[in-house]
């Protein structure tokens, strides 16, 4: 059995995340992905258009390496350390998803009807992707960070705003999946 081809137990991942968080705390840094987007926008000239992007991006240079590592790690994990790209989903969930058009539920990581190239030519799917992207970006800005920043960094620092934000993320996700998503499809 190759340990790299099987999902790692939660306690191994937990220890690794704890180690990363300890290093970040030791270096007086905080983790979050949405900060990388701000830095990238600044590098591309957004600081000439909006005051939000006027900051010392060089102080966040280290965080760009986190982003590069995330992309490389995802690529290596998906292409060299995975048996397949299917996500284990409960059979009743697979049946419900197939009823609304996700014929590849339980067989692929991303549903083709939402993220396939054909979805980009279908107005409904394209509108959902654009509106969803806008809402995620707005929500991350309004909440003062993204899910990874609040759930990993904020909670490990015992920050009450992060606890409230994470609760809001989960409530919003549940409302989306159980109430809004079935109406849309």
Contact map, one row per residue, 1 for C-alpha under 8 A:
11100000000000000000000000000000000000000000000000000000000000000000000000000000000000000000000000000000000000000000000000000000000000000000000000000000000000000000000000000000000000000
11111100000000000000000000000000000000000000000000000000000000000000000000000000000000000000000000000000000000000000000000000000000000000000000000000000000000000000000000000000000000000
11111111000000000000000000000000000000000000000000000000000000000000000000000000000000000000000000000000000000000000000000000000000000000000000000000000000000000000000000000000000000000
01111111000000000000000000000000000000000000000000000000000000000000000000000000110000000000000000000000000000000000000000000000000000000000000000000000000000000000000000000000000000000
01111110000000000000000000000000000000000000000000000000000000000000000000000000111000000000000000000000000000000000000000000000000000000000000000000000000000000000000000000000000000000
01111111000000000000000000000000000000000000000000000000000000000000000000000000011000000000000000000000000000000000000000000000000000000000000000000000000000000000000000000000000000000
00111111100000000000000000000000000000000000000000000000000000000000000000000000000000000000000000000000000000000000000000000000000000000000000000000000000000000000000000000000000000000
00110111110110000000000000000000000000000000000000000000000000000000000000000000000000000000000000000000000000000000000000000000000000000000000000000000000000000000000000000000000000000
00000011111110000000000000000000000000000000000000000000000000000000000000000000000000000000000000000000000000000000000000000000000000000000000000000000000000000000000000000000000000000
00000001111111000000000000000000000000000000000000000000000000000000000000000000000000000000000000000000000000000000000000000000000000000000000000000000000000000000000000000000000000000
00000000111111100000000000000000000000000000000000000000000000000000000000000000000000000000000000000000000000000000000000000000000000000000000000000000000000000000000000000000000000000
00000001111111110000000000000000000000000000000000000000000000000000000000000000000000000000000000000000000000000000000000000000000000000000000000000000000000000000000000000000000000000
00000001111111111000000000000000000000000000000000000000000000000000000000000000000000000000000000000000000000000000000000000000000000000000000000000000000000000000000000000000000000000
00000000011111111100000000000000000000000000000000000000000000000000000000000000000000000000000000000000000000000000000000000000000000000000000000000000000000000000000000000000000000000
00000000001111111110000000000000000000000000000000000000000000000000000000000000000000000000000000000000000000000000000000000000000000000000000000000000000000000000000000000000000000000
00000000000111111111000000000000000000000000000000000000000000000000000000000000000000000000000000000000000000000000000000000000000000000000000000000000000000000000000000000000000000000
00000000000011111111100000000000000000000000000000000000000000000000000000000000000000000000000000000000000000000000000000000000000000000000000000000000000000000000000000000000000000000
00000000000001111111110000000000000000000000000000000000000000000000000000000000000000000000000000000000000000000000000000000000000000000000000000000000000000000000000000000000000000000
00000000000000111111111000000000000000000000000000000000000000000000000000000000000000000000000000000000000000000000000000000000000000000000000000000000000000000000000000000000000000000
00000000000000011111111100000000000000000000000000000000000000000000000000000000000000000000000000000000000000000000000000000000000000000000000000000000000000000000000000000000000000000
00000000000000001111111110000010000000000000000000000000000000000000000000000000000000000000000000000000000000000000000000000000000000000000000000000001100100000000000000000000000000000
00000000000000000111111111000000000000000000000000000000000000000000000000000000000000000000000000000000000000000000000000000000000000000000000000000000000000000000000000000000000000000
00000000000000000011111111100000000000000000000000000000000000000000000000000000000000000000000000000000000000000000000000000000000000000000000000000000000000000000000000000000000000000
00000000000000000001111111111110000000000000000000000000000000000000000000000000000000000000000000000000000000000000000000000000000000000000000000000000000000000000000000000000000000000
00000000000000000000111111111100000000000000000000000000000000000000000000000000000000000000000000000000000000000000000000000000000000000000000000000000000000000000000000000000000000000
00000000000000000000011111111000000000000000000000000000000000000000000000000000000000000000000000000000000000000000000000000000000000000000000000000000000000000000000000000000000000000
00000000000000000000001111111000000000000000000000000000000000000000000000000000000000000000000000000000000000000000000000000000000000000000000000000000000000000000000000000000000000000
00000000000000000000000111111100000000000000000000000000000000000000000000000000000000000000000000000000000000000000000000000000000000000000000000000000000000000000000000000000000000000
00000000000000000000000111111110000000000000000000000000000000000000000000000000000000000000000000000000000000000000000000000000000000000000000000000000000000000000000000000000000000000
00000000000000000000000110011111000000000000000000000000000000000000000000000000000000000000000000000000000000000000000000000000000000000000000000001000100000000000000000000000000000000
00000000000000000000100100001111100000000000000000000000000000100000000000000000000000000000000000000000000000000000000000000000000000000000000000011001100000000000000000000000000000000
00000000000000000000000000000111111100000000000000000000000000000000000000000000000000000000000000000000000000000000000000000000000000000000000011111100100000000000000000000000000000000
00000000000000000000000000000011111110000000000000000000000000000010000000000000000000000000000000000000000000000000000000000000000000000000000001011000000000000000000000000000000000000
00000000000000000000000000000001111111000000000000000000000000000000000000000000000000000000000000000000000000000000000000000000000000000001000011001000000000000000000000000000000000000
00000000000000000000000000000001111111100000000000000000000000100000000000000000000000000000000000000000000000000000000000000000000000000000000010000000000000000000000000000000000000000
00000000000000000000000000000001111111110000000000000000000100110010000000000000000000000000000000000000000000000000000000000000000000000000000000000000000000000000000000000000000000000
00000000000000000000000000000000111111111000000000000000000000000000000000000000000000000000000000000000000000000000000000000000000000000000000000000000000000000000000000000000000000000
00000000000000000000000000000000011111111100000000001000000000000000000000000000000000000000000000000000000000000000000000000000000000000000000000000000000000000000000000000000000000000
00000000000000000000000000000000001111111110000000001000100100010000000000000000000000000000000000000000000000000000000000000000000000000000000000000000000000000000000000000000000000000
00000000000000000000000000000000000111111111000000000000000000000000000000000000000000000000000000000000000000000000000000000000000000000000000000000000000000000000000000000000000000000
00000000000000000000000000000000000011111111111000001000000000000000000000000000000000000000000000000000000000000000000000000000000000000000000000000000000000000000000000000000000000000
00000000000000000000000000000000000001111111111000001100100000000000000000000000000000000000000000000000000000000000000000000000000000000000000000000000000000000000000000000000000000000
00000000000000000000000000000000000000111111110000000000100000000000000000000000000000000000000000000000000000000000000000000000000000000000000000000000000000000000000000000000000000000
00000000000000000000000000000000000000011111110000000000000000000000000000000000000000000000000000000000000000000000000000000000000000000000000000000000000000000000000000000000000000000
00000000000000000000000000000000000000001111111110000000000000000000000000000000000000000000000000000000000000000000000000000000000000000000000000000000000000000000000000000000000000000
00000000000000000000000000000000000000001111111111001000000000000000000000000000000000000000000000000000000000000000000000000000000000000000000000000000000000000000000000000000000000000
00000000000000000000000000000000000000001100111111111110000000000000000000000000000000000000000000000000000000000000000000000000000000000000000000000000000000000000000000000000000000000
00000000000000000000000000000000000000000000111111100100000000000000000000000000000000000000000000000000000000000000000000000000000000000000000000000000000000000000000000000000000000000
00000000000000000000000000000000000000000000111111100000000000000000000000000000000000000000000000000000000000000000000000000000000000000000000000000000000000000000000000000000000000000
00000000000000000000000000000000000000000000011111111100000000000000000000000000000000000000000000000000000000000000000000000000000000000000000000000000000000000000000000000000000000000
00000000000000000000000000000000000000000000001111111100000000000000000000000000000000000000000000000000000000000000000000000000000000000000000000000000000000000000000000000000000000000
00000000000000000000000000000000000000000000001001111110000000000000000000000000000000000000000000000000000000000000000000000000000000000000000000000000000000000000000000000000000000000
00000000000000000000000000000000000001101100011001111110000000000000000000000000000000000000000000000000000000000000000000000000000000000000000000000000000000000000000000000000000000000
00000000000000000000000000000000000000000100001101111111000000000000000000000000000000000000000000000000000000000000000000000000000000000000000000000000000000000000000000000000000000000
00000000000000000000000000000000000000000000001000011111100000000000000000000000000000000000000000000000000000000000000000000000000000000000000000000000000000000000000000000000000000000
00000000000000000000000000000000000000000000000000000111111100000000000000000000000000000000000000000000000000000000000000000000000000000000000000000000000000000000000000000000000000000
00000000000000000000000000000000000000100110000000000011111110000000000000000000000000000000000000000000000000000000000000000000000000000000000000000000000000000000000000000000000000000
00000000000000000000000000000000000000000000000000000001111110000000000000000000000000000000000000000000000000000000000000000000000000000000000000000000000000000000000000000000000000000
00000000000000000000000000000000000000000000000000000001111111000000000000000000000000000000000000000000000000000000000000000000000000000000000000000000000000000000000000000000000000000
00000000000000000000000000000000000100100000000000000001111111110000000000000000000000000000000000000000000000000000000000000000000000000000000000000000000000000000000000000000000000000
00000000000000000000000000000000000000000000000000000000111111111000000000000000000000000000000000000000000000000000000000000000000000000000000000000000000000000000000000000000000000000
00000000000000000000000000000000000000000000000000000000001111111100000000000000000000000000000000000000000000000000000000000000000000000000000000000000000000000000000000000000000000000
00000000000000000000000000000010001100000000000000000000000111111110000000000000000000000000000000000000000000000000000000000000000000000000000000000000000000000000000000000000000000000
00000000000000000000000000000000000100100000000000000000000111111111000000000000000000000000000000000000000000000000000000000000000000000000000000000000000000000000000000000000000000000
00000000000000000000000000000000000000000000000000000000000011111111100000000000000000000000000000000000000000000000000000000000000000000000000000000000000000000000000000000000000000000
00000000000000000000000000000000000000000000000000000000000001111111110000000000000000000000000000000000000000000000000000000000000000000000000000000000000000000000000000000000000000000
00000000000000000000000000000000100100000000000000000000000000111111111000000000000000000000000000000000000000000000000000000000000000000000000000000000000000000000000000000000000000000
00000000000000000000000000000000000000000000000000000000000000011111111100000000000000000000000000000000000000000000000000000000000000000000000000000000000000000000000000000000000000000
00000000000000000000000000000000000000000000000000000000000000001111111110000000000000000000000000000000000000000000000000000000000000000000000000000000000000000000000000000000000000000
00000000000000000000000000000000000000000000000000000000000000000111111111000000000000000000000000000000000000000000000000000000000000000000000000000000000000000000000000000000000000000
00000000000000000000000000000000000000000000000000000000000000000011111111100000000000000000000000000000000000000000000000000000000000000000000000000000000000000000000000000000000000000
00000000000000000000000000000000000000000000000000000000000000000001111111110000000000000000000000000000000000000000000000000000000000000000000000000000000000000000000000000000000000000
00000000000000000000000000000000000000000000000000000000000000000000111111111000000000000000000000000000000000000000000000000000000000000000000000000000000000000000000000000000000000000
00000000000000000000000000000000000000000000000000000000000000000000011111111100000000000000000000000000000000000000000000000000000000000000000000000000000000000000000000000000000000000
00000000000000000000000000000000000000000000000000000000000000000000001111111111000000000000000000000000000000000000000000000000000000000000000000000000000000000000000000000000000000000
00000000000000000000000000000000000000000000000000000000000000000000000111111111100000000000000000000000000000000000000000000000000000000000000000000000000000000000000000000000000000000
00000000000000000000000000000000000000000000000000000000000000000000000011111111110000000000000000000000000000000000000000000000000000000000000000000000000000000000000000000000000000000
00000000000000000000000000000000000000000000000000000000000000000000000001111111110010000000000000000000000000000000000000000000000000000000000000000000000000000000000000000000000000000
00000000000000000000000000000000000000000000000000000000000000000000000000111111110000000000000000000000000000000000000000000000000000000000000000000000000000000000000000000000000000000
00000000000000000000000000000000000000000000000000000000000000000000000000111111110000000000000000000000000000000000000000000000000000000000000000000000000000000000000000000000000000000
00011000000000000000000000000000000000000000000000000000000000000000000000011111111000000000000000000000000000000000000000000000000000000000000000000000000000000000000000000000000000000
00011100000000000000000000000000000000000000000000000000000000000000000000001111111110000000000000000000000000000000000000000000000000000000000000000000000000000000000000000000000000000
00001100000000000000000000000000000000000000000000000000000000000000000000000000111110000000000000000000000000000000000000000000000000000000000000000000000000000000000000000000000000000
00000000000000000000000000000000000000000000000000000000000000000000000000000000011111000000000000000000000000000000000000000000000000000000000000000000000000000000000000000000000000000
00000000000000000000000000000000000000000000000000000000000000000000000000000100011111100000000000000000001110000000000000000000000000000000000000000000000000000000000000000000000000000
00000000000000000000000000000000000000000000000000000000000000000000000000000000000111110000000000000000011110000000000000000000000000000000000000000000000000000000000000000000000000000
00000000000000000000000000000000000000000000000000000000000000000000000000000000000011111000000000000000011110000000000000000000000000000000000000000000000000000000000000000000000000000
00000000000000000000000000000000000000000000000000000000000000000000000000000000000001111100000000000000010000000000000000000000000000000000000000000000000000000000000000000000000000000
00000000000000000000000000000000000000000000000000000000000000000000000000000000000000111110110000000000110000000000000000000000000000000000000000000000000000000000000000000000000000000
00000000000000000000000000000000000000000000000000000000000000000000000000000000000000011111110000000000000000000000000000000000000000000000000000000000000000000000000000000000000000000
00000000000000000000000000000000000000000000000000000000000000000000000000000000000000001111111000000000000000000000000000000000000000000000000000000000000000000000000000000000000000000
00000000000000000000000000000000000000000000000000000000000000000000000000000000000000000111111100000000000000000000000000000000000000000000000000000000000000000000000000000000000000000
00000000000000000000000000000000000000000000000000000000000000000000000000000000000000001111111110000000000000000000000000000000000000000000000000000000000000000000000000000000000000000
00000000000000000000000000000000000000000000000000000000000000000000000000000000000000001111111111000000110000000000000000000000000000000000000000000000000000000000000000000000000000000
00000000000000000000000000000000000000000000000000000000000000000000000000000000000000000011111111100000000000000000000000000000000000000000000000000000000000000000000000000000000000000
00000000000000000000000000000000000000000000000000000000000000000000000000000000000000000001111111110000000000000000000000000000000000000000000000000000000000000000000000000000000000000
00000000000000000000000000000000000000000000000000000000000000000000000000000000000000000000111111111110100000000000000000000000000000000000000000000000000000000000000000000000000000000
00000000000000000000000000000000000000000000000000000000000000000000000000000000000000000000011111111111100000000000000000000000000000000000000000000000000000000000000000000000000000000
00000000000000000000000000000000000000000000000000000000000000000000000000000000000000000000001111111100000000000000000000000000000000000000000000000000000000000000000000000000000000000
00000000000000000000000000000000000000000000000000000000000000000000000000000000000000000000000111111100000000000000000000000000000000000000000000000000000000000000000000000000000001001
00000000000000000000000000000000000000000000000000000000000000000000000000000000000000000000000011111110000000001000000000000000000000000000000000000000000000000000000000000000000000001
00000000000000000000000000000000000000000000000000000000000000000000000000000000000000000000000011111111100000111000000000000000000000000000000000000000000000000000000000000000000000000
00000000000000000000000000000000000000000000000000000000000000000000000000000000000000000000000011001111100000000000000000000000000000000000000000000000000000000000000000000000000000000
00000000000000000000000000000000000000000000000000000000000000000000000000000000000000000000000001000111111100110000000000000000000000000000000000000000000000000000000000000000000000000
00000000000000000000000000000000000000000000000000000000000000000000000000000000000000001000010011000111111100100000000000000000000000000000000000000000000000000000000000000000000000000
00000000000000000000000000000000000000000000000000000000000000000000000000000000000001111000010000000001111110000000000000000000000000000000000000000000000000000000000000000000000000000
00000000000000000000000000000000000000000000000000000000000000000000000000000000000011100000000000000001111110000000000000000000000000000000000000000000000000000000000000000000000000000
00000000000000000000000000000000000000000000000000000000000000000000000000000000000011100000000000000001111111100000000000000000000000000000000000000000000000000000000000000000000000000
00000000000000000000000000000000000000000000000000000000000000000000000000000000000011100000000000000000011111100000000000000000000000000000000000000000000000000000000000000000000000000
00000000000000000000000000000000000000000000000000000000000000000000000000000000000000000000000000000000000111110110000000000000000000000000000000000000000000000000000000000000000000000
00000000000000000000000000000000000000000000000000000000000000000000000000000000000000000000000000000101100111111111000000000000000000000000000000000000000000000000000000000000000000000
00000000000000000000000000000000000000000000000000000000000000000000000000000000000000000000000000000101000001111111001000000000000000000000000000000000000000000000000000000000000000000
00000000000000000000000000000000000000000000000000000000000000000000000000000000000000000000000000001100000000111111011000001000000000000000000000000000000000000000000000000000000000000
00000000000000000000000000000000000000000000000000000000000000000000000000000000000000000000000000000000000001111111001000001000100000000000000000000000000000000000000000000000000000000
00000000000000000000000000000000000000000000000000000000000000000000000000000000000000000000000000000000000001111111101100000000000000000000000000000000000000000000000000000000000000000
00000000000000000000000000000000000000000000000000000000000000000000000000000000000000000000000000000000000000111111111100000000000000000000000000000000000000000000000000000000000000000
00000000000000000000000000000000000000000000000000000000000000000000000000000000000000000000000000000000000000000011111110000000000000000000000000000000000000000000000000000000000000000
00000000000000000000000000000000000000000000000000000000000000000000000000000000000000000000000000000000000000001001111111000000000000000000000000000000000000000000000000000000000000000
00000000000000000000000000000000000000000000000000000000000000000000000000000000000000000000000000000000000000011111111111101100000000000000000000000000000000000000000000000000000000000
00000000000000000000000000000000000000000000000000000000000000000000000000000000000000000000000000000000000000000011111111101100000000000000000000000000000000000000000000000000000000000
00000000000000000000000000000000000000000000000000000000000000000000000000000000000000000000000000000000000000000000111111100100000000000000000000000000000000000000000000000000000000000
00000000000000000000000000000000000000000000000000000000000000000000000000000000000000000000000000000000000000000000011111111100000000000000000000000000000000000000000000000000000000000
00000000000000000000000000000000000000000000000000000000000000000000000000000000000000000000000000000000000000000000001111111110000000000000000000000000000000000000000000000000000000000
00000000000000000000000000000000000000000000000000000000000000000000000000000000000000000000000000000000000000000000000001111111000000000000000000000000000000000000000000000000000000000
00000000000000000000000000000000000000000000000000000000000000000000000000000000000000000000000000000000000000001100001101111111100000000000000000000000000000000000000000000000000000000
00000000000000000000000000000000000000000000000000000000000000000000000000000000000000000000000000000000000000000000001111111111110000000000000000000000000000000000000000000000000000000
00000000000000000000000000000000000000000000000000000000000000000000000000000000000000000000000000000000000000000000000000111111111000000000000000000000000000000000000000000000000000000
00000000000000000000000000000000000000000000000000000000000000000000000000000000000000000000000000000000000000000000000000011111111100000000000000000000000000000000000000000000000000000
00000000000000000000000000000000000000000000000000000000000000000000000000000000000000000000000000000000000000000100000000001111111110000000000000000000000000000000000000000000000000000
00000000000000000000000000000000000000000000000000000000000000000000000000000000000000000000000000000000000000000000000000000111111111000000000000000000000000000000000000000000000000000
00000000000000000000000000000000000000000000000000000000000000000000000000000000000000000000000000000000000000000000000000000011111111100000000000000000000000000000000000000000000000000
00000000000000000000000000000000000000000000000000000000000000000000000000000000000000000000000000000000000000000000000000000001111111110000000000000000000000000000000000000000000000000
00000000000000000000000000000000000000000000000000000000000000000000000000000000000000000000000000000000000000000000000000000000111111111000000000000000000000000000000000000000000000000
00000000000000000000000000000000000000000000000000000000000000000000000000000000000000000000000000000000000000000000000000000000011111111100000000000000000000000000000000000000000000000
00000000000000000000000000000000000000000000000000000000000000000000000000000000000000000000000000000000000000000000000000000000001111111110000000000000000000000000000000000000000000000
00000000000000000000000000000000000000000000000000000000000000000000000000000000000000000000000000000000000000000000000000000000000111111111000000000000000000000000000000000000000000000
00000000000000000000000000000000000000000000000000000000000000000000000000000000000000000000000000000000000000000000000000000000000011111111100000000000000000000000000000000000000000000
00000000000000000000000000000000000000000000000000000000000000000000000000000000000000000000000000000000000000000000000000000000000001111111110000000000000000000000000000000000000000000
00000000000000000000000000000000000000000000000000000000000000000000000000000000000000000000000000000000000000000000000000000000000000111111111001000000000000000000000000000000000000000
00000000000000000000000000000000010000000000000000000000000000000000000000000000000000000000000000000000000000000000000000000000000000011111111111100000000000000000000000000000000000000
00000000000000000000000000000000000000000000000000000000000000000000000000000000000000000000000000000000000000000000000000000000000000001111111111000000000000000000000000000000000000000
00000000000000000000000000000000000000000000000000000000000000000000000000000000000000000000000000000000000000000000000000000000000000000111111110000000000000000000000000000000000000000
00000000000000000000000000000000000000000000000000000000000000000000000000000000000000000000000000000000000000000000000000000000000000000011111111000000000000000000100000000000000000000
00000000000000000000000000000000000000000000000000000000000000000000000000000000000000000000000000000000000000000000000000000000000000000001111111000000000000000000000000000000000000000
00000000000000000000000000000001011000000000000000000000000000000000000000000000000000000000000000000000000000000000000000000000000000000001111111101100000000000000000000000000000000000
00000000000000000000000000000001110000000000000000000000000000000000000000000000000000000000000000000000000000000000000000000000000000000011101111111100000000000000000000000000000000000
00000000000000000000000000000001000000000000000000000000000000000000000000000000000000000000000000000000000000000000000000000000000000000001000011111111000000000000010010000000000000000
00000000000000000000000000000011100000000000000000000000000000000000000000000000000000000000000000000000000000000000000000000000000000000000000001111111100000000000000000000000000000000
00000000000000000000000000000111110000000000000000000000000000000000000000000000000000000000000000000000000000000000000000000000000000000000000011111111110000000000000000000000000000000
00000000000000000000000000000001000000000000000000000000000000000000000000000000000000000000000000000000000000000000000000000000000000000000000011111111111000000110110000000000000000000
00000000000000000000000000000000000000000000000000000000000000000000000000000000000000000000000000000000000000000000000000000000000000000000000000111111111100000110010000000000000000000
00000000000000000000100000000010000000000000000000000000000000000000000000000000000000000000000000000000000000000000000000000000000000000000000000111111111100000000000000000000000000000
00000000000000000000100000000111000000000000000000000000000000000000000000000000000000000000000000000000000000000000000000000000000000000000000000011111111110000000000000000000000000000
00000000000000000000000000000000000000000000000000000000000000000000000000000000000000000000000000000000000000000000000000000000000000000000000000001111111111101110000000000000000000000
00000000000000000000000000000000000000000000000000000000000000000000000000000000000000000000000000000000000000000000000000000000000000000000000000000111111111110110000000000000000000000
00000000000000000000100000000000000000000000000000000000000000000000000000000000000000000000000000000000000000000000000000000000000000000000000000000011111111100000000000000000000000000
00000000000000000000000000000000000000000000000000000000000000000000000000000000000000000000000000000000000000000000000000000000000000000000000000000000111111100000000000000000000000000
00000000000000000000000000000000000000000000000000000000000000000000000000000000000000000000000000000000000000000000000000000000000000000000000000000000011111110110000000000000000000000
00000000000000000000000000000000000000000000000000000000000000000000000000000000000000000000000000000000000000000000000000000000000000000000000000000000011111111110000000000000000000000
00000000000000000000000000000000000000000000000000000000000000000000000000000000000000000000000000000000000000000000000000000000000000000000000000000000001001111111000000000000000000000
00000000000000000000000000000000000000000000000000000000000000000000000000000000000000000000000000000000000000000000000000000000000000000000000000000000010000111111100000000000000000000
00000000000000000000000000000000000000000000000000000000000000000000000000000000000000000000000000000000000000000000000000000000000000000000000000000110011001111111110000000000000000000
00000000000000000000000000000000000000000000000000000000000000000000000000000000000000000000000000000000000000000000000000000000000000000000000000000110011001111111111000000000000000000
00000000000000000000000000000000000000000000000000000000000000000000000000000000000000000000000000000000000000000000000000000000000000000000000000000000000000011111111100000000000000000
00000000000000000000000000000000000000000000000000000000000000000000000000000000000000000000000000000000000000000000000000000000000000000000001000000100000000001111111110000000000000000
00000000000000000000000000000000000000000000000000000000000000000000000000000000000000000000000000000000000000000000000000000000000000000000000000100110000000000111111111000000000000000
00000000000000000000000000000000000000000000000000000000000000000000000000000000000000000000000000000000000000000000000000000000000000000000000000000000000000000011111111100000000000000
00000000000000000000000000000000000000000000000000000000000000000000000000000000000000000000000000000000000000000000000000000000000000000000000000000000000000000001111111110000000000000
00000000000000000000000000000000000000000000000000000000000000000000000000000000000000000000000000000000000000000000000000000000000000000000000000100000000000000000111111111000000000000
00000000000000000000000000000000000000000000000000000000000000000000000000000000000000000000000000000000000000000000000000000000000000000000000000000000000000000000011111111100000000000
00000000000000000000000000000000000000000000000000000000000000000000000000000000000000000000000000000000000000000000000000000000000000000000000000000000000000000000001111111110000000000
00000000000000000000000000000000000000000000000000000000000000000000000000000000000000000000000000000000000000000000000000000000000000000000000000000000000000000000000111111111000000000
00000000000000000000000000000000000000000000000000000000000000000000000000000000000000000000000000000000000000000000000000000000000000000000000000000000000000000000000011111111100000000
00000000000000000000000000000000000000000000000000000000000000000000000000000000000000000000000000000000000000000000000000000000000000000000000000000000000000000000000001111111111000000
00000000000000000000000000000000000000000000000000000000000000000000000000000000000000000000000000000000000000000000000000000000000000000000000000000000000000000000000000111111111100000
00000000000000000000000000000000000000000000000000000000000000000000000000000000000000000000000000000000000000000000000000000000000000000000000000000000000000000000000000011111111110000
00000000000000000000000000000000000000000000000000000000000000000000000000000000000000000000000000000000000000000000000000000000000000000000000000000000000000000000000000001111111111000
00000000000000000000000000000000000000000000000000000000000000000000000000000000000000000000000000000000000000000000000000000000000000000000000000000000000000000000000000000111111111000
00000000000000000000000000000000000000000000000000000000000000000000000000000000000000000000000000000000000000000000000000000000000000000000000000000000000000000000000000000111111111100
00000000000000000000000000000000000000000000000000000000000000000000000000000000000000000000000000000000000000000000000000000000000000000000000000000000000000000000000000000011111111110
00000000000000000000000000000000000000000000000000000000000000000000000000000000000000000000000000000000000000000000000000000000000000000000000000000000000000000000000000000001111111111
00000000000000000000000000000000000000000000000000000000000000000000000000000000000000000000000000010000000000000000000000000000000000000000000000000000000000000000000000000000111111111
00000000000000000000000000000000000000000000000000000000000000000000000000000000000000000000000000000000000000000000000000000000000000000000000000000000000000000000000000000000001111111
00000000000000000000000000000000000000000000000000000000000000000000000000000000000000000000000000000000000000000000000000000000000000000000000000000000000000000000000000000000000111111
00000000000000000000000000000000000000000000000000000000000000000000000000000000000000000000000000011000000000000000000000000000000000000000000000000000000000000000000000000000000011111
